[in-house]
């Protein structure tokens, strides 16, 4: 009997602890005021770095420390956090993902059209501002070893056609089943197939290629392991994969409350190339450097883009401080 009471008491304490935590964590009780800048990022290295970049820019120019909700697993979770009012800024979103996800539209292969469509739809449907791209996209990319690329003269995906039926390919399970820009659509666009396609977790494809278990894999264009393993990215010469340009996003409500926030986010337009993002991912993943350190080094290296329009003084040059 005493044992049952002890178990019951422990369970009650756990429930109370969860409820208390819920009241202080965004999304589980609204512990933050509506005036706070609440920023989301994801669980991937890239999304974490972007989160700390945006956080650093806001602190530098506005003297405001945003509440950062990190490790939200997917772009969908980031969208839901903002759409449900648990956050008001997303550090990084991808046009292709938001087109087929929250907007439930068909993929659009033209980058400009995709971006314009997302900007308009997010403003109309969610009252959110989709900002211009950081300058890179994280799209699907076929990868081979440098040795294989040199042996067969591989530069673009079409170059695979003469040898494709001899190749073992590894690809994300979700891509194999994906509609629109998945495996079946790829077969129709490029008109060749591999000897066999093995469904895998996306994080395992790079190791499988490096170990020689696969001849070719489908990965992500900004993954740091491309540089770590010295892999060759094949050009999608038929532009099969839709664009996944990366951008920050904010609610129009928080932008009205903090007019300088829009200027801060606009300063990041075109500041990160695909190669630079790949490099930062590599430094963090391969060098075991914390994403926050990588982000801070990037901002300091570029002086927080102080000379980049739109003009905005850092908080140290302003009269007073938002935290005073």
C-alpha positions as CSV (number, residue, x, y, z in Angstrom):
1,X,0.0,0.0,0.0
2,X,2.8,2.4,0.9
3,X,4.5,1.6,-2.4
4,X,1.3,2.5,-4.3
5,X,1.0,5.8,-2.5
6,X,4.7,6.5,-3.2
7,X,4.1,5.9,-7.0
8,X,1.0,8.0,-6.9
9,X,2.8,10.9,-5.2
10,X,5.7,10.7,-7.7
11,X,3.2,10.8,-10.6
12,X,1.5,13.8,-9.1
13,X,4.8,15.6,-8.7
14,X,5.7,14.9,-12.3
15,X,2.4,16.3,-13.5
16,X,2.8,19.4,-11.4
17,X,6.3,19.8,-12.7
18,X,5.1,19.5,-16.3
19,X,2.3,22.1,-15.7
20,X,4.7,24.6,-14.2
21,X,7.1,24.1,-17.1
22,X,4.3,24.6,-19.6
23,X,3.5,28.0,-18.1
24,X,7.1,29.1,-18.8
25,X,7.7,27.6,-22.2
26,X,6.2,29.1,-25.4
27,X,3.6,26.9,-27.1
28,X,2.6,25.2,-23.8
29,X,1.1,28.0,-21.9
30,X,2.1,31.4,-23.4
31,X,4.7,32.3,-20.7
32,X,5.9,35.3,-22.8
33,X,4.2,38.6,-23.3
34,X,2.8,39.4,-26.7
35,X,5.4,42.2,-27.0
36,X,8.3,39.8,-26.8
37,X,10.2,38.8,-30.0
38,X,10.0,35.0,-29.9
39,X,12.3,33.4,-32.5
40,X,12.2,29.8,-33.8
41,X,14.8,27.7,-35.3
42,X,15.1,23.9,-36.1
43,X,17.1,20.9,-35.0
44,X,19.4,20.8,-38.0
45,X,22.8,22.4,-37.7
46,X,21.8,24.8,-40.5
47,X,18.6,25.9,-38.8
48,X,20.4,26.4,-35.5
49,X,23.1,28.6,-37.1
50,X,20.4,30.7,-38.8
51,X,18.6,31.1,-35.5
52,X,21.7,32.4,-33.8
53,X,22.5,34.7,-36.7
54,X,19.1,36.3,-36.5
55,X,19.3,36.5,-32.7
56,X,22.8,38.2,-32.9
57,X,21.5,40.7,-35.4
58,X,18.5,41.6,-33.3
59,X,20.7,42.1,-30.2
60,X,23.3,44.1,-32.1
61,X,20.9,46.6,-33.7
62,X,17.9,46.6,-31.3
63,X,19.3,45.9,-27.9
64,X,16.6,43.3,-27.5
65,X,17.3,39.7,-26.7
66,X,14.7,37.5,-28.4
67,X,13.4,34.4,-26.8
68,X,14.9,31.6,-29.0
69,X,13.0,28.4,-29.3
70,X,15.5,26.0,-30.7
71,X,15.4,22.4,-31.9
72,X,12.0,22.5,-33.5
73,X,12.4,19.4,-35.6
74,X,11.0,20.5,-38.9
75,X,10.0,23.5,-41.0
76,X,6.4,22.4,-40.4
77,X,6.8,22.7,-36.6
78,X,8.4,26.2,-37.1
79,X,5.3,27.2,-39.2
80,X,2.9,25.9,-36.6
81,X,4.6,27.7,-33.8
82,X,4.3,31.1,-35.6
83,X,0.8,30.4,-37.0
84,X,-0.5,29.4,-33.5
85,X,0.9,32.5,-31.9
86,X,3.6,30.8,-29.8
87,X,6.3,32.6,-31.8
88,X,6.5,35.6,-34.1
89,X,9.7,35.2,-36.1
90,X,11.2,32.1,-37.9
91,X,14.9,32.4,-38.5
92,X,14.8,30.1,-41.5
93,X,12.1,28.8,-43.9
94,X,12.4,27.2,-47.3
95,X,10.2,28.2,-50.3
96,X,9.8,24.7,-51.7
97,X,8.8,23.3,-48.3
98,X,6.3,26.1,-47.5
99,X,4.7,25.8,-51.0
100,X,3.9,22.1,-50.7
101,X,3.5,22.1,-46.9
102,X,1.5,25.0,-45.2
103,X,0.2,26.3,-48.5
104,X,-0.6,22.9,-50.0
105,X,0.3,24.0,-53.5
106,X,2.1,22.1,-56.3
107,X,5.8,22.6,-56.6
108,X,7.0,25.6,-58.7
109,X,10.3,25.2,-60.4
110,X,11.0,28.8,-61.3
111,X,12.7,30.4,-58.2
112,X,11.3,33.9,-58.7
113,X,7.8,32.6,-59.2
114,X,8.1,30.3,-56.2
115,X,9.2,33.2,-54.0
116,X,6.6,35.6,-55.2
117,X,3.9,33.0,-54.7
118,X,5.0,32.3,-51.1
119,X,5.3,36.0,-50.2
120,X,1.8,36.8,-51.5
121,X,0.2,33.7,-50.0
122,X,1.8,34.0,-46.5
123,X,0.7,37.6,-46.3
124,X,-2.9,36.9,-47.3
125,X,-3.4,33.6,-45.5
126,X,-1.2,34.0,-42.3
127,X,-0.6,37.8,-42.1
128,X,3.2,37.1,-42.2
129,X,6.0,38.7,-44.1
130,X,8.3,36.3,-46.0
131,X,11.7,38.1,-46.4
132,X,14.1,37.9,-49.3
133,X,16.5,34.9,-49.3
134,X,19.7,34.8,-47.4
135,X,21.3,33.9,-50.7
136,X,21.3,30.1,-50.6
137,X,19.0,27.3,-51.1
138,X,19.1,23.9,-49.5
139,X,17.6,21.6,-52.1
140,X,18.0,18.0,-53.0
141,X,21.3,17.1,-54.8
142,X,22.7,13.9,-56.3
143,X,26.2,13.2,-54.9
144,X,29.0,11.0,-56.0
145,X,32.6,10.6,-54.9
146,X,35.3,12.8,-56.7
147,X,36.9,9.6,-57.9
148,X,33.7,8.4,-59.6
149,X,33.1,11.8,-61.1
150,X,36.5,11.9,-62.6
151,X,36.3,8.3,-63.9
152,X,33.0,8.8,-65.8
153,X,33.2,12.5,-66.4
154,X,30.2,13.3,-64.3
155,X,29.3,17.0,-64.0
156,X,25.5,17.0,-64.2
157,X,22.7,14.5,-63.6
158,X,22.2,13.8,-67.3
159,X,25.7,12.5,-67.4
160,X,24.5,9.5,-65.4
161,X,22.3,8.1,-68.1
162,X,24.9,5.7,-69.8
163,X,25.8,4.1,-66.4
164,X,22.7,4.6,-64.3
165,X,21.5,1.0,-64.6
166,X,24.8,-0.2,-63.0
167,X,24.5,2.1,-59.9
168,X,23.2,1.5,-56.4
169,X,21.5,4.7,-55.2
170,X,20.6,5.7,-51.7
171,X,17.8,8.2,-51.1
172,X,15.7,9.6,-48.3
173,X,12.7,7.4,-47.8
174,X,10.3,10.3,-48.0
175,X,11.7,11.3,-51.4
176,X,11.0,7.9,-52.8
177,X,7.4,8.2,-51.9
178,X,7.1,12.0,-52.5
179,X,4.7,13.3,-55.2
180,X,5.6,16.0,-57.6
181,X,9.4,16.1,-57.1
182,X,10.0,12.5,-55.9
183,X,11.3,9.3,-57.4
184,X,8.6,8.6,-59.9
185,X,8.6,12.1,-61.2
186,X,12.4,12.0,-61.5
187,X,12.1,8.9,-63.7
188,X,9.8,10.7,-66.1
189,X,11.9,13.9,-66.2
190,X,15.3,12.3,-66.7
191,X,14.1,9.1,-68.5
192,X,16.6,6.7,-66.8
193,X,16.6,4.5,-63.7
194,X,19.2,3.2,-61.3
195,X,20.0,-0.5,-60.8
196,X,18.3,-0.2,-57.4
197,X,17.3,2.6,-55.1
198,X,17.7,1.9,-51.4
199,X,15.4,3.9,-49.0
200,X,17.5,5.3,-46.2
201,X,17.5,7.9,-43.4
202,X,18.9,11.1,-44.9
203,X,21.6,11.3,-42.3
204,X,23.0,7.9,-43.4
205,X,23.4,8.5,-47.1
206,X,26.7,10.4,-46.8
207,X,28.3,7.6,-44.7
208,X,27.0,5.0,-47.1
209,X,28.6,6.7,-50.1
210,X,31.9,7.3,-48.3
211,X,31.9,3.6,-47.3
212,X,31.3,2.4,-50.8
213,X,28.0,0.8,-50.0
214,X,26.3,3.1,-52.5
215,X,27.5,4.5,-55.8
216,X,25.3,7.6,-55.7
217,X,23.1,9.2,-53.1
218,X,20.6,12.0,-52.8
219,X,21.5,14.5,-50.1
220,X,21.1,18.2,-49.4
221,X,23.0,20.8,-51.2
222,X,24.3,22.7,-48.1
223,X,25.2,19.7,-46.0
224,X,28.6,20.1,-44.4
225,X,29.4,16.4,-45.0
226,X,29.7,17.2,-48.7
227,X,32.9,19.1,-47.9
228,X,33.9,16.7,-45.1
229,X,33.8,13.7,-47.5
230,X,34.9,15.7,-50.5
231,X,31.9,14.7,-52.5
232,X,30.9,15.9,-56.0
233,X,27.5,17.7,-56.3
234,X,25.9,16.9,-59.7
235,X,24.2,19.8,-61.4
236,X,20.4,19.4,-61.8
237,X,20.6,20.4,-65.4
238,X,16.9,19.8,-66.2
239,X,15.9,21.8,-63.1
240,X,13.9,19.0,-61.8
241,X,14.0,19.9,-58.1
242,X,12.0,23.0,-57.2
243,X,13.8,25.8,-55.4
244,X,14.2,25.7,-51.6
245,X,15.6,29.2,-51.1
246,X,16.1,30.0,-47.4
247,X,14.5,33.1,-45.9
248,X,13.5,34.5,-42.5
249,X,9.9,35.2,-41.7
250,X,8.0,37.4,-39.2
251,X,4.4,38.2,-38.4
252,X,3.2,41.6,-39.5
253,X,2.1,42.2,-36.0
254,X,5.6,42.0,-34.5
255,X,6.9,44.1,-37.3
256,X,4.4,46.8,-36.4
257,X,5.6,46.7,-32.8
258,X,9.2,46.7,-33.8
259,X,9.7,48.7,-37.0
260,X,13.5,48.2,-36.8
261,X,13.1,44.4,-36.9
262,X,12.2,44.6,-40.6
263,X,15.4,46.6,-41.3
264,X,17.4,44.0,-39.4
265,X,16.1,41.1,-41.4
266,X,16.4,42.9,-44.7
267,X,20.1,43.4,-43.9
268,X,20.6,39.6,-44.2
269,X,19.4,39.5,-47.8
270,X,21.9,37.9,-50.1
271,X,24.6,37.6,-47.4
272,X,25.1,33.8,-47.3
273,X,26.0,31.8,-50.4
274,X,25.3,28.1,-50.8
275,X,29.1,27.5,-50.5
276,X,29.3,29.6,-47.3
277,X,26.3,27.8,-45.7
278,X,27.9,24.5,-46.6
279,X,31.2,25.7,-45.0
280,X,29.5,26.8,-41.8
281,X,27.7,23.5,-41.5
282,X,31.0,21.7,-42.1
283,X,32.7,23.7,-39.4
284,X,30.0,22.9,-36.9
285,X,29.4,19.3,-37.8
286,X,33.0,18.2,-38.6
287,X,34.9,20.5,-36.3
288,X,32.4,20.1,-33.4
289,X,32.0,23.8,-33.1
290,X,28.8,25.0,-31.4
291,X,26.3,26.6,-33.9
292,X,26.2,29.7,-31.8
293,X,29.9,30.2,-32.1
294,X,29.8,29.6,-35.9
295,X,27.0,32.2,-36.2
296,X,28.8,34.8,-34.0
297,X,32.1,34.3,-35.9
298,X,30.2,34.9,-39.2
299,X,28.5,38.1,-37.9
300,X,31.7,39.5,-36.5
301,X,33.6,38.6,-39.7
302,X,31.2,40.8,-41.6
303,X,30.8,43.5,-39.0
304,X,27.1,42.6,-38.7
305,X,26.6,44.0,-42.2
306,X,26.7,47.5,-40.8
307,X,27.4,49.1,-44.1
308,X,24.6,47.2,-45.9
309,X,21.3,48.9,-46.6
310,X,18.8,49.5,-45.2
311,X,20.7,51.9,-43.0
312,X,20.4,51.0,-39.3
313,X,22.7,52.0,-36.4
314,X,23.9,49.4,-33.9
315,X,22.4,49.8,-30.5
316,X,25.7,51.0,-29.1
317,X,25.6,54.0,-31.4
318,X,22.0,54.9,-30.4
319,X,20.9,57.0,-27.5
320,X,19.9,54.7,-24.7
321,X,19.3,51.0,-24.8
322,X,16.1,49.0,-25.1
323,X,17.2,46.9,-22.1
324,X,17.9,50.0,-19.9
